[in-house]
Amino acid sequence: MNGRVVLERFPAGGPRGSWPAEEFARARRQEGQRAEVVMDLATDAFLVIVREPEDAPVAA
């Protein structure tokens, strides 16, 4: 398990001056989630993720 949950993905080639992944992550943070944006180089996309806590129970 990589310890993260992908909430949404956005193509890296968005319109100039547009930051949809950052805006989405900001909205999730305002809801109380610890969302962050990372780049997935393999798919050339920005991912909005939430890292799972280290002590989270493992699903069976």
Number of C-alpha atoms within 10 A of each C-alpha: 5 6 11 12 13 14 14 13 19 18 14 17 10 12 8 6 6 10 13 16 22 18 13 19 22 18 13 17 14 11 10 9 14 14 23 19 20 15 15 13 9 6 10 12 17 21 23 24 20 19 14 14 9 7 6 8 8 6 4 3
